[in-house]
Amino acid sequence: MKRMINIISLVLVLIMISGIVHAGKKPEEQSGYEKSKDVGLKAPKGAVELFDGTMKSVKKNWEMWPKKDMEITWKIMDNPNGDGKTLMTDGGKRWGTHDLVTKKKYHDFEGHVEFVMMGARGDDKAGGYANSGVYMQNRHELQIESPKGKNIADPYGWKIGPHGIGAVCMEHVPKGNACRPNGEWHSYHFLVKAGEWEGEKMKEPARLTLWWNGIKVHDNVPVKHANGGVKNGPSDESLKLQEHGQDVRFRNIWIKPIK
């Protein structure tokens, strides 16, 4: 009996090491998963396709931040796990110096962004730490960040904080963990209602609903914190993608103004 228990214990340890057993569940295994809000969601009628896999579409719809007269430094790269082209962050190692913002500015909108975290730039391998962000109105950041340290082996069980992936950075922690490992595609699908202002005084904060990989992790939450980009205020602003010094790639980016 003792020998049998030892064998079972060894098997369980080997399974855990191999990554087959996870503390959490994959997004598609979780209650409330909506495939229609996950990777592959096509732009609806009336939406603007901001990136179609070509540098032509980048130059048409985007410019650099904070200096729009800079040449676009981001690169077109192959999809690391399939067909098609992606847009890779590139430019500077310090965040906030080589971001990409849409030329057009938006008020209330629906949008969709897909991204894959690769880790270190230049080795084309899905490993190591990666960081980026998607900014609503170039103010409110939806954090993109891969698990750190011991969490890398179990992204599904990662306890995510206010600066982790899926968070409205430094303001709202996601209701659950819808993470996928480095090298797999993620999706952010969002609805944004702009704040209401009287001059420079906020009457009502902006509101955000976010599906992360098909899981609703923020439901009409108030968003007051500006985490980079432009200061909080009444102006309509751009959608922004952040450059943070690592290899993060984007595709299927679209936005639809809501009247």
Protein Blocks (a to p, Z undefined) as FASTA:
>chain_A
ZZmmmmmmmmmmmmmmnomacfbdcfklpghiafklmghiacdehiacfbgoiaklmmmm
gccdfbfkbccfbdcdddfkbgcdddddehbfcghklcccdfbdcfbdcdddddddebja
hjlpaedjddddddehhlaccdddddehjlmmmmmlpccdfkbghiaghkbccfbdcbdc
ehiacdddddddddddehjacfbdcdddddeehiafbghiacfbdgejjaddfbdcdddd
ddehiacddehiaddddZZ
